[in-house]
Amino acid sequence: MMKCVAHIFTMSIVCIKRTYDVQLALLQSKVQTGVNFTNVNRNNETEI
């Protein structure tokens, strides 16, 4: 019984961690896109 509970517990942690990793990756890509966008705007301003 305890082995089963431990297995479910481990699986839920793995699942949560995977979800967290995906969220983190999405956030990082959003931040990267935002940084690139800001840099493009800055470059446009200096040219004018």
mmCIF file as Biopython writes it, N, C-alpha, C and O atoms, coordinates in Angstrom:
data_model
#
loop_
_atom_site.group_PDB
_atom_site.id
_atom_site.type_symbol
_atom_site.label_atom_id
_atom_site.label_alt_id
_atom_site.label_comp_id
_atom_site.label_asym_id
_atom_site.label_entity_id
_atom_site.label_seq_id
_atom_site.pdbx_PDB_ins_code
_atom_site.Cartn_x
_atom_site.Cartn_y
_atom_site.Cartn_z
_atom_site.occupancy
_atom_site.B_iso_or_equiv
_atom_site.auth_seq_id
_atom_site.auth_asym_id
_atom_site.pdbx_PDB_model_num
ATOM 1   N N  . MET A ? 1  ? 0.849  -1.206 0.000   1.0 0.0 1  A 1 
ATOM 2   C CA . MET A ? 1  ? 0.000  0.000  0.000   1.0 0.0 1  A 1 
ATOM 3   C C  . MET A ? 1  ? 0.882  1.253  0.000   1.0 0.0 1  A 1 
ATOM 4   O O  . MET A ? 1  ? 0.671  2.166  -0.797  1.0 0.0 1  A 1 
ATOM 5   N N  . MET A ? 2  ? 1.858  1.287  0.889   1.0 0.0 2  A 1 
ATOM 6   C CA . MET A ? 2  ? 2.737  2.463  0.966   1.0 0.0 2  A 1 
ATOM 7   C C  . MET A ? 2  ? 3.502  2.665  -0.335  1.0 0.0 2  A 1 
ATOM 8   O O  . MET A ? 2  ? 3.737  3.799  -0.752  1.0 0.0 2  A 1 
ATOM 9   N N  . LYS A ? 3  ? 3.888  1.571  -0.973  1.0 0.0 3  A 1 
ATOM 10  C CA . LYS A ? 3  ? 4.631  1.655  -2.226  1.0 0.0 3  A 1 
ATOM 11  C C  . LYS A ? 3  ? 3.764  2.341  -3.283  1.0 0.0 3  A 1 
ATOM 12  O O  . LYS A ? 3  ? 4.250  3.163  -4.059  1.0 0.0 3  A 1 
ATOM 13  N N  . CYS A ? 4  ? 2.488  1.998  -3.302  1.0 0.0 4  A 1 
ATOM 14  C CA . CYS A ? 4  ? 1.548  2.585  -4.259  1.0 0.0 4  A 1 
ATOM 15  C C  . CYS A ? 4  ? 1.401  4.086  -4.011  1.0 0.0 4  A 1 
ATOM 16  O O  . CYS A ? 4  ? 1.431  4.885  -4.947  1.0 0.0 4  A 1 
ATOM 17  N N  . VAL A ? 5  ? 1.244  4.456  -2.751  1.0 0.0 5  A 1 
ATOM 18  C CA . VAL A ? 5  ? 1.105  5.869  -2.387  1.0 0.0 5  A 1 
ATOM 19  C C  . VAL A ? 5  ? 2.357  6.645  -2.782  1.0 0.0 5  A 1 
ATOM 20  O O  . VAL A ? 5  ? 2.279  7.745  -3.329  1.0 0.0 5  A 1 
ATOM 21  N N  . ALA A ? 6  ? 3.509  6.050  -2.493  1.0 0.0 6  A 1 
ATOM 22  C CA . ALA A ? 6  ? 4.773  6.699  -2.831  1.0 0.0 6  A 1 
ATOM 23  C C  . ALA A ? 6  ? 4.888  6.892  -4.340  1.0 0.0 6  A 1 
ATOM 24  O O  . ALA A ? 6  ? 5.382  7.916  -4.811  1.0 0.0 6  A 1 
ATOM 25  N N  . HIS A ? 7  ? 4.424  5.892  -5.090  1.0 0.0 7  A 1 
ATOM 26  C CA . HIS A ? 7  ? 4.484  5.965  -6.550  1.0 0.0 7  A 1 
ATOM 27  C C  . HIS A ? 7  ? 3.606  7.110  -7.061  1.0 0.0 7  A 1 
ATOM 28  O O  . HIS A ? 7  ? 4.037  7.897  -7.903  1.0 0.0 7  A 1 
ATOM 29  N N  . ILE A ? 8  ? 2.386  7.199  -6.555  1.0 0.0 8  A 1 
ATOM 30  C CA . ILE A ? 8  ? 1.462  8.271  -6.953  1.0 0.0 8  A 1 
ATOM 31  C C  . ILE A ? 8  ? 2.063  9.628  -6.598  1.0 0.0 8  A 1 
ATOM 32  O O  . ILE A ? 8  ? 2.000  10.573 -7.384  1.0 0.0 8  A 1 
ATOM 33  N N  . PHE A ? 9  ? 2.643  9.710  -5.412  1.0 0.0 9  A 1 
ATOM 34  C CA . PHE A ? 9  ? 3.267  10.951 -4.943  1.0 0.0 9  A 1 
ATOM 35  C C  . PHE A ? 9  ? 4.407  11.363 -5.872  1.0 0.0 9  A 1 
ATOM 36  O O  . PHE A ? 9  ? 4.518  12.525 -6.263  1.0 0.0 9  A 1 
ATOM 37  N N  . THR A ? 10 ? 5.254  10.388 -6.217  1.0 0.0 10 A 1 
ATOM 38  C CA . THR A ? 10 ? 6.389  10.656 -7.109  1.0 0.0 10 A 1 
ATOM 39  C C  . THR A ? 10 ? 5.895  11.106 -8.478  1.0 0.0 10 A 1 
ATOM 40  O O  . THR A ? 10 ? 6.422  12.059 -9.053  1.0 0.0 10 A 1 
ATOM 41  N N  . MET A ? 11 ? 4.882  10.416 -8.996  1.0 0.0 11 A 1 
ATOM 42  C CA . MET A ? 11 ? 4.356  10.751 -10.321 1.0 0.0 11 A 1 
ATOM 43  C C  . MET A ? 11 ? 3.785  12.167 -10.341 1.0 0.0 11 A 1 
ATOM 44  O O  . MET A ? 11 ? 3.964  12.902 -11.312 1.0 0.0 11 A 1 
ATOM 45  N N  . SER A ? 12 ? 3.098  12.541 -9.264  1.0 0.0 12 A 1 
ATOM 46  C CA . SER A ? 12 ? 2.511  13.884 -9.220  1.0 0.0 12 A 1 
ATOM 47  C C  . SER A ? 12 ? 3.608  14.944 -9.167  1.0 0.0 12 A 1 
ATOM 48  O O  . SER A ? 12 ? 3.472  16.009 -9.769  1.0 0.0 12 A 1 
ATOM 49  N N  . ILE A ? 13 ? 4.697  14.655 -8.447  1.0 0.0 13 A 1 
ATOM 50  C CA . ILE A ? 13 ? 5.817  15.602 -8.387  1.0 0.0 13 A 1 
ATOM 51  C C  . ILE A ? 13 ? 6.443  15.751 -9.766  1.0 0.0 13 A 1 
ATOM 52  O O  . ILE A ? 13 ? 6.747  16.861 -10.202 1.0 0.0 13 A 1 
ATOM 53  N N  . VAL A ? 14 ? 6.634  14.618 -10.457 1.0 0.0 14 A 1 
ATOM 54  C CA . VAL A ? 14 ? 7.210  14.645 -11.806 1.0 0.0 14 A 1 
ATOM 55  C C  . VAL A ? 14 ? 6.311  15.459 -12.735 1.0 0.0 14 A 1 
ATOM 56  O O  . VAL A ? 14 ? 6.791  16.268 -13.529 1.0 0.0 14 A 1 
ATOM 57  N N  . CYS A ? 15 ? 5.011  15.234 -12.625 1.0 0.0 15 A 1 
ATOM 58  C CA . CYS A ? 15 ? 4.045  15.947 -13.464 1.0 0.0 15 A 1 
ATOM 59  C C  . CYS A ? 15 ? 4.091  17.447 -13.190 1.0 0.0 15 A 1 
ATOM 60  O O  . CYS A ? 15 ? 4.117  18.252 -14.121 1.0 0.0 15 A 1 
ATOM 61  N N  . ILE A ? 16 ? 4.100  17.819 -11.914 1.0 0.0 16 A 1 
ATOM 62  C CA . ILE A ? 16 ? 4.158  19.232 -11.526 1.0 0.0 16 A 1 
ATOM 63  C C  . ILE A ? 16 ? 5.443  19.864 -12.034 1.0 0.0 16 A 1 
ATOM 64  O O  . ILE A ? 16 ? 5.434  20.982 -12.549 1.0 0.0 16 A 1 
ATOM 65  N N  . LYS A ? 17 ? 6.558  19.138 -11.885 1.0 0.0 17 A 1 
ATOM 66  C CA . LYS A ? 17 ? 7.846  19.670 -12.321 1.0 0.0 17 A 1 
ATOM 67  C C  . LYS A ? 17 ? 7.847  19.888 -13.833 1.0 0.0 17 A 1 
ATOM 68  O O  . LYS A ? 17 ? 8.362  20.892 -14.324 1.0 0.0 17 A 1 
ATOM 69  N N  . ARG A ? 18 ? 7.266  18.939 -14.562 1.0 0.0 18 A 1 
ATOM 70  C CA . ARG A ? 18 ? 7.222  19.053 -16.018 1.0 0.0 18 A 1 
ATOM 71  C C  . ARG A ? 18 ? 6.398  20.280 -16.412 1.0 0.0 18 A 1 
ATOM 72  O O  . ARG A ? 18 ? 6.798  21.052 -17.282 1.0 0.0 18 A 1 
ATOM 73  N N  . THR A ? 19 ? 5.251  20.450 -15.767 1.0 0.0 19 A 1 
ATOM 74  C CA . THR A ? 19 ? 4.400  21.610 -16.036 1.0 0.0 19 A 1 
ATOM 75  C C  . THR A ? 19 ? 5.148  22.900 -15.727 1.0 0.0 19 A 1 
ATOM 76  O O  . THR A ? 19 ? 5.079  23.867 -16.486 1.0 0.0 19 A 1 
ATOM 77  N N  . TYR A ? 20 ? 5.861  22.904 -14.608 1.0 0.0 20 A 1 
ATOM 78  C CA . TYR A ? 20 ? 6.637  24.071 -14.191 1.0 0.0 20 A 1 
ATOM 79  C C  . TYR A ? 20 ? 7.714  24.395 -15.221 1.0 0.0 20 A 1 
ATOM 80  O O  . TYR A ? 20 ? 7.915  25.557 -15.575 1.0 0.0 20 A 1 
ATOM 81  N N  . ASP A ? 21 ? 8.409  23.351 -15.701 1.0 0.0 21 A 1 
ATOM 82  C CA . ASP A ? 21 ? 9.461  23.545 -16.703 1.0 0.0 21 A 1 
ATOM 83  C C  . ASP A ? 21 ? 8.890  24.150 -17.980 1.0 0.0 21 A 1 
ATOM 84  O O  . ASP A ? 21 ? 9.491  25.046 -18.574 1.0 0.0 21 A 1 
ATOM 85  N N  . VAL A ? 22 ? 7.730  23.659 -18.399 1.0 0.0 22 A 1 
ATOM 86  C CA . VAL A ? 22 ? 7.090  24.180 -19.611 1.0 0.0 22 A 1 
ATOM 87  C C  . VAL A ? 22 ? 6.712  25.644 -19.417 1.0 0.0 22 A 1 
ATOM 88  O O  . VAL A ? 22 ? 6.955  26.472 -20.295 1.0 0.0 22 A 1 
ATOM 89  N N  . GLN A ? 23 ? 6.120  25.961 -18.274 1.0 0.0 23 A 1 
ATOM 90  C CA . GLN A ? 23 ? 5.738  27.342 -17.978 1.0 0.0 23 A 1 
ATOM 91  C C  . GLN A ? 23 ? 6.960  28.249 -17.981 1.0 0.0 23 A 1 
ATOM 92  O O  . GLN A ? 23 ? 6.919  29.363 -18.503 1.0 0.0 23 A 1 
ATOM 93  N N  . LEU A ? 24 ? 8.047  27.761 -17.393 1.0 0.0 24 A 1 
ATOM 94  C CA . LEU A ? 24 ? 9.281  28.528 -17.313 1.0 0.0 24 A 1 
ATOM 95  C C  . LEU A ? 24 ? 9.836  28.785 -18.711 1.0 0.0 24 A 1 
ATOM 96  O O  . LEU A ? 24 ? 10.280 29.892 -19.014 1.0 0.0 24 A 1 
ATOM 97  N N  . ALA A ? 25 ? 9.808  27.765 -19.555 1.0 0.0 25 A 1 
ATOM 98  C CA . ALA A ? 25 ? 10.302 27.896 -20.928 1.0 0.0 25 A 1 
ATOM 99  C C  . ALA A ? 25 ? 9.456  28.909 -21.693 1.0 0.0 25 A 1 
ATOM 100 O O  . ALA A ? 25 ? 9.993  29.737 -22.430 1.0 0.0 25 A 1 
ATOM 101 N N  . LEU A ? 26 ? 8.137  28.847 -21.519 1.0 0.0 26 A 1 
ATOM 102 C CA . LEU A ? 26 ? 7.241  29.801 -22.182 1.0 0.0 26 A 1 
ATOM 103 C C  . LEU A ? 26 ? 7.536  31.217 -21.717 1.0 0.0 26 A 1 
ATOM 104 O O  . LEU A ? 26 ? 7.601  32.146 -22.522 1.0 0.0 26 A 1 
ATOM 105 N N  . LEU A ? 27 ? 7.713  31.372 -20.423 1.0 0.0 27 A 1 
ATOM 106 C CA . LEU A ? 27 ? 7.994  32.686 -19.853 1.0 0.0 27 A 1 
ATOM 107 C C  . LEU A ? 27 ? 9.301  33.237 -20.406 1.0 0.0 27 A 1 
ATOM 108 O O  . LEU A ? 27 ? 9.381  34.408 -20.777 1.0 0.0 27 A 1 
ATOM 109 N N  . GLN A ? 28 ? 10.327 32.386 -20.458 1.0 0.0 28 A 1 
ATOM 110 C CA . GLN A ? 28 ? 11.624 32.820 -20.969 1.0 0.0 28 A 1 
ATOM 111 C C  . GLN A ? 28 ? 11.529 33.235 -22.427 1.0 0.0 28 A 1 
ATOM 112 O O  . GLN A ? 28 ? 12.143 34.225 -22.826 1.0 0.0 28 A 1 
ATOM 113 N N  . SER A ? 29 ? 10.766 32.491 -23.234 1.0 0.0 29 A 1 
ATOM 114 C CA . SER A ? 29 ? 10.637 32.840 -24.646 1.0 0.0 29 A 1 
ATOM 115 C C  . SER A ? 29 ? 9.863  34.146 -24.797 1.0 0.0 29 A 1 
ATOM 116 O O  . SER A ? 29 ? 10.170 34.943 -25.684 1.0 0.0 29 A 1 
ATOM 117 N N  . LYS A ? 30 ? 8.865  34.376 -23.945 1.0 0.0 30 A 1 
ATOM 118 C CA . LYS A ? 30 ? 8.118  35.637 -23.967 1.0 0.0 30 A 1 
ATOM 119 C C  . LYS A ? 30 ? 9.036  36.800 -23.617 1.0 0.0 30 A 1 
ATOM 120 O O  . LYS A ? 30 ? 9.009  37.843 -24.271 1.0 0.0 30 A 1 
ATOM 121 N N  . VAL A ? 31 ? 9.843  36.616 -22.591 1.0 0.0 31 A 1 
ATOM 122 C CA . VAL A ? 31 ? 10.780 37.659 -22.169 1.0 0.0 31 A 1 
ATOM 123 C C  . VAL A ? 31 ? 11.768 37.940 -23.292 1.0 0.0 31 A 1 
ATOM 124 O O  . VAL A ? 31 ? 12.071 39.097 -23.583 1.0 0.0 31 A 1 
ATOM 125 N N  . GLN A ? 32 ? 12.273 36.879 -23.924 1.0 0.0 32 A 1 
ATOM 126 C CA . GLN A ? 32 ? 13.232 37.026 -25.021 1.0 0.0 32 A 1 
ATOM 127 C C  . GLN A ? 32 ? 12.600 37.811 -26.166 1.0 0.0 32 A 1 
ATOM 128 O O  . GLN A ? 32 ? 13.231 38.704 -26.732 1.0 0.0 32 A 1 
ATOM 129 N N  . THR A ? 33 ? 11.356 37.479 -26.508 1.0 0.0 33 A 1 
ATOM 130 C CA . THR A ? 33 ? 10.641 38.181 -27.572 1.0 0.0 33 A 1 
ATOM 131 C C  . THR A ? 33 ? 10.464 39.649 -27.197 1.0 0.0 33 A 1 
ATOM 132 O O  . THR A ? 33 ? 10.650 40.536 -28.031 1.0 0.0 33 A 1 
ATOM 133 N N  . GLY A ? 34 ? 10.108 39.897 -25.951 1.0 0.0 34 A 1 
ATOM 134 C CA . GLY A ? 34 ? 9.935  41.265 -25.468 1.0 0.0 34 A 1 
ATOM 135 C C  . GLY A ? 34 ? 11.218 42.058 -25.566 1.0 0.0 34 A 1 
ATOM 136 O O  . GLY A ? 34 ? 11.208 43.223 -25.962 1.0 0.0 34 A 1 
ATOM 137 N N  . VAL A ? 35 ? 12.324 41.430 -25.207 1.0 0.0 35 A 1 
ATOM 138 C CA . VAL A ? 35 ? 13.627 42.098 -25.270 1.0 0.0 35 A 1 
ATOM 139 C C  . VAL A ? 35 ? 13.975 42.422 -26.718 1.0 0.0 35 A 1 
ATOM 140 O O  . VAL A ? 35 ? 14.429 43.526 -27.018 1.0 0.0 35 A 1 
ATOM 141 N N  . ASN A ? 36 ? 13.762 41.464 -27.615 1.0 0.0 36 A 1 
ATOM 142 C CA . ASN A ? 36 ? 14.044 41.687 -29.032 1.0 0.0 36 A 1 
ATOM 143 C C  . ASN A ? 36 ? 13.193 42.831 -29.574 1.0 0.0 36 A 1 
ATOM 144 O O  . ASN A ? 36 ? 13.686 43.686 -30.310 1.0 0.0 36 A 1 
ATOM 145 N N  . PHE A ? 37 ? 11.921 42.842 -29.208 1.0 0.0 37 A 1 
ATOM 146 C CA . PHE A ? 37 ? 10.992 43.869 -29.671 1.0 0.0 37 A 1 
ATOM 147 C C  . PHE A ? 37 ? 11.451 45.248 -29.197 1.0 0.0 37 A 1 
ATOM 148 O O  . PHE A ? 37 ? 11.428 46.213 -29.961 1.0 0.0 37 A 1 
ATOM 149 N N  . THR A ? 38 ? 11.862 45.332 -27.948 1.0 0.0 38 A 1 
ATOM 150 C CA . THR A ? 38 ? 12.343 46.594 -27.385 1.0 0.0 38 A 1 
ATOM 151 C C  . THR A ? 38 ? 13.587 47.063 -28.119 1.0 0.0 38 A 1 
ATOM 152 O O  . THR A ? 38 ? 13.726 48.248 -28.421 1.0 0.0 38 A 1 
ATOM 153 N N  . ASN A ? 39 ? 14.489 46.137 -28.406 1.0 0.0 39 A 1 
ATOM 154 C CA . ASN A ? 39 ? 15.717 46.487 -29.118 1.0 0.0 39 A 1 
ATOM 155 C C  . ASN A ? 39 ? 15.415 47.014 -30.510 1.0 0.0 39 A 1 
ATOM 156 O O  . ASN A ? 39 ? 16.042 47.975 -30.956 1.0 0.0 39 A 1 
ATOM 157 N N  . VAL A ? 40 ? 14.471 46.404 -31.198 1.0 0.0 40 A 1 
ATOM 158 C CA . VAL A ? 40 ? 14.074 46.848 -32.537 1.0 0.0 40 A 1 
ATOM 159 C C  . VAL A ? 40 ? 13.531 48.268 -32.462 1.0 0.0 40 A 1 
ATOM 160 O O  . VAL A ? 40 ? 13.892 49.114 -33.280 1.0 0.0 40 A 1 
ATOM 161 N N  . ASN A ? 41 ? 12.671 48.532 -31.492 1.0 0.0 41 A 1 
ATOM 162 C CA . ASN A ? 41 ? 12.109 49.874 -31.327 1.0 0.0 41 A 1 
ATOM 163 C C  . ASN A ? 41 ? 13.207 50.896 -31.061 1.0 0.0 41 A 1 
ATOM 164 O O  . ASN A ? 41 ? 13.184 52.001 -31.604 1.0 0.0 41 A 1 
ATOM 165 N N  . ARG A ? 42 ? 14.148 50.528 -30.239 1.0 0.0 42 A 1 
ATOM 166 C CA . ARG A ? 42 ? 15.242 51.424 -29.882 1.0 0.0 42 A 1 
ATOM 167 C C  . ARG A ? 42 ? 16.077 51.743 -31.132 1.0 0.0 42 A 1 
ATOM 168 O O  . ARG A ? 42 ? 16.478 52.887 -31.345 1.0 0.0 42 A 1 
ATOM 169 N N  . ASN A ? 43 ? 16.328 50.726 -31.944 1.0 0.0 43 A 1 
ATOM 170 C CA . ASN A ? 43 ? 17.098 50.924 -33.174 1.0 0.0 43 A 1 
ATOM 171 C C  . ASN A ? 43 ? 16.360 51.860 -34.129 1.0 0.0 43 A 1 
ATOM 172 O O  . ASN A ? 43 ? 16.976 52.719 -34.760 1.0 0.0 43 A 1 
ATOM 173 N N  . ASN A ? 44 ? 15.056 51.698 -34.233 1.0 0.0 44 A 1 
ATOM 174 C CA . ASN A ? 44 ? 14.261 52.550 -35.112 1.0 0.0 44 A 1 
ATOM 175 C C  . ASN A ? 44 ? 14.322 54.004 -34.660 1.0 0.0 44 A 1 
ATOM 176 O O  . ASN A ? 44 ? 14.396 54.914 -35.486 1.0 0.0 44 A 1 
ATOM 177 N N  . GLU A ? 45 ? 14.291 54.217 -33.361 1.0 0.0 45 A 1 
ATOM 178 C CA . GLU A ? 45 ? 14.322 55.581 -32.829 1.0 0.0 45 A 1 
ATOM 179 C C  . GLU A ? 45 ? 15.652 56.262 -33.130 1.0 0.0 45 A 1 
ATOM 180 O O  . GLU A ? 45 ? 15.682 57.458 -33.422 1.0 0.0 45 A 1 
ATOM 181 N N  . THR A ? 46 ? 16.746 55.516 -33.063 1.0 0.0 46 A 1 
ATOM 182 C CA . THR A ? 46 ? 18.054 56.132 -33.285 1.0 0.0 46 A 1 
ATOM 183 C C  . THR A ? 46 ? 18.239 56.496 -34.751 1.0 0.0 46 A 1 
ATOM 184 O O  . THR A ? 46 ? 18.945 57.453 -35.069 1.0 0.0 46 A 1 
ATOM 185 N N  . GLU A ? 47 ? 17.608 55.739 -35.649 1.0 0.0 47 A 1 
ATOM 186 C CA . GLU A ? 47 ? 17.766 56.018 -37.081 1.0 0.0 47 A 1 
ATOM 187 C C  . GLU A ? 47 ? 17.057 57.305 -37.479 1.0 0.0 47 A 1 
ATOM 188 O O  . GLU A ? 47 ? 17.532 58.046 -38.340 1.0 0.0 47 A 1 
ATOM 189 N N  . ILE A ? 48 ? 15.920 57.564 -36.849 1.0 0.0 48 A 1 
ATOM 190 C CA . ILE A ? 48 ? 15.107 58.738 -37.234 1.0 0.0 48 A 1 
ATOM 191 C C  . ILE A ? 48 ? 15.813 60.027 -36.826 1.0 0.0 48 A 1 
ATOM 192 O O  . ILE A ? 48 ? 15.292 61.117 -37.061 1.0 0.0 48 A 1 
#
